[in-house]
Amino acid sequence: MIEIQSLSSDSTESIDLNRWNQMEIDGSIMTDNERSSEIKILFGSETGTAEEFAFDIENSLQTGGYRCSVSDMEDYNNADLASEGLVLIVTSTYGNGEAPYNAEELYMWLETEEVELNQTSFAVCALGDSGYPNFAQAGKDFDKFLGEKGAQRILPRTELDAVFDEPVEPFIEKLMEWLDENGKRYLL
């Protein structure tokens, strides 16, 4: 508790700094300590490339001393997004712009549900085939949906072309640079 003297009167007001620093999320109150201090990596994959990249990201982050875990989007509880501090979306695009089968539920939930994610940060690594007109569309859509729900983008979306076997390392390098400056809460 601290006390603040009002400049416009002689009254003194007490403020509980823990309460002051609380964040309101989807109608419930969460403190910084209640927000996840683990980076959540969610993958949507049809052929396994996005899954492989998600685990490559996890390995690099853990080697760098960061707490993180990988989840298949199909196994993830969508409502948990509001309590995540940082979410990394790694997804391929299936067919002509659709989300992979295991990402459909999260995709539809983000597209249709009224949810506030204004205390969640995110980055998207979108995989696709440049031979299709809707290259990396599922990743573009996830990026758009998260932004529309109020989540804070930490990096510009990365788009990788599976046809040319583009590596995930440039995404990891940008992410590590951001975390080195802003991600102390995720350190082991």
DALINJO-V893284 format. One record per residue. RES is the residue in one small letter. PSI is psi as a letter, one per 40 degrees, with the letter a starting at -180 (NA if undefined). OMEGA is omega in whole degrees, 0 to 359 (none if undefined). D_LAST is the distance of its C-alpha to the last C-alpha in whole Angstrom. Layout:
RES:PSI:OMEGA:D_LAST / RES:PSI:OMEGA:D_LAST
This chain:
m:h:171:29 / i:i:177:31 / e:h:180:35 / i:h:177:36 / q:h:178:40 / s:h:178:41 / l:d:184:43 / s:e:178:46 / s:a:179:47 / d:e:183:47 / s:i:177:44 / t:h:181:41 / e:h:176:38 / s:h:178:35 / i:h:175:32 / d:h:184:29 / l:d:176:26 / n:d:178:23 / r:d:181:26 / w:d:183:27 / n:e:179:23 / q:i:180:23 / m:h:178:24 / e:h:182:26 / i:h:174:26 / d:f:177:28 / g:e:179:30 / s:i:182:27 / i:h:177:25 / m:h:174:22 / t:i:177:20 / d:d:181:17 / n:d:180:15 / e:e:177:17 / r:i:180:15 / s:h:175:13 / s:f:177:9 / e:h:177:9 / i:h:180:11 / k:h:178:14 / i:h:181:16 / l:h:179:20 / f:i:171:23 / g:h:188:26 / s:h:177:28 / e:d:184:32 / t:e:177:32 / g:e:182:28 / t:d:180:27 / a:d:177:25 / e:d:178:23 / e:d:179:23 / f:d:179:22 / a:d:179:19 / f:d:173:18 / d:d:178:18 / i:d:179:16 / e:d:181:13 / n:d:180:14 / s:d:180:13 / l:d:179:10 / q:d:176:8 / t:d:178:10 / g:e:176:9 / g:e:181:6 / y:i:174:5 / r:h:179:6 / c:i:175:9 / s:i:181:13 / v:h:174:16 / s:h:169:19 / d:h:180:23 / m:d:181:24 / e:d:182:27 / d:e:186:25 / y:h:176:23 / n:h:186:24 / n:d:182:25 / a:e:179:25 / d:e:180:21 / l:d:182:21 / a:e:180:22 / s:e:179:19 / e:i:175:17 / g:d:181:15 / l:h:179:15 / v:h:174:17 / l:h:179:18 / i:h:176:21 / v:h:185:23 / t:i:172:26 / s:i:175:29 / t:h:183:33 / y:i:177:36 / g:b:182:39 / n:f:175:40 / g:e:182:37 / e:i:174:36 / a:i:176:33 / p:i:183:32 / y:d:185:33 / n:e:179:30 / a:e:186:29 / e:d:183:32 / e:d:178:31 / l:d:179:28 / y:d:181:31 / m:d:179:34 / w:d:179:31 / l:d:182:30 / e:d:190:34 / t:d:185:36 / e:i:173:34 / e:h:182:34 / v:i:179:30 / e:h:180:28 / l:f:187:25 / n:e:176:25 / q:e:179:21 / t:h:174:20 / s:i:183:19 / f:i:169:20 / a:i:182:21 / v:h:170:23 / c:h:187:24 / a:h:179:27 / l:i:179:29 / g:a:179:33 / d:h:184:36 / s:e:176:38 / g:e:179:41 / y:i:181:41 / p:d:181:42 / n:f:182:39 / f:h:176:36 / a:f:187:33 / q:d:180:34 / a:d:177:32 / g:d:177:29 / k:d:180:31 / d:d:177:32 / f:d:179:28 / d:d:180:28 / k:d:182:31 / f:d:180:30 / l:d:177:27 / g:d:179:28 / e:d:179:31 / k:e:176:29 / g:e:179:28 / a:i:184:24 / q:h:179:23 / r:h:180:23 / i:d:180:20 / l:i:171:22 / p:i:179:26 / r:h:176:26 / t:h:178:26 / e:h:182:29 / l:h:181:29 / d:h:181:33 / a:d:180:33 / v:d:182:36 / f:e:180:35 / d:f:178:32 / e:h:182:30 / p:i:179:26 / v:e:185:23 / e:d:178:22 / p:d:176:23 / f:d:180:21 / i:d:180:18 / e:d:178:19 / k:d:180:20 / l:d:180:17 / m:d:176:14 / e:d:180:17 / w:d:182:16 / l:d:179:13 / d:d:178:13 / e:d:192:15 / n:e:191:14 / g:f:183:11 / k:d:182:9 / r:e:182:9 / y:e:179:7 / l:i:178:4 / l:NA:none:0
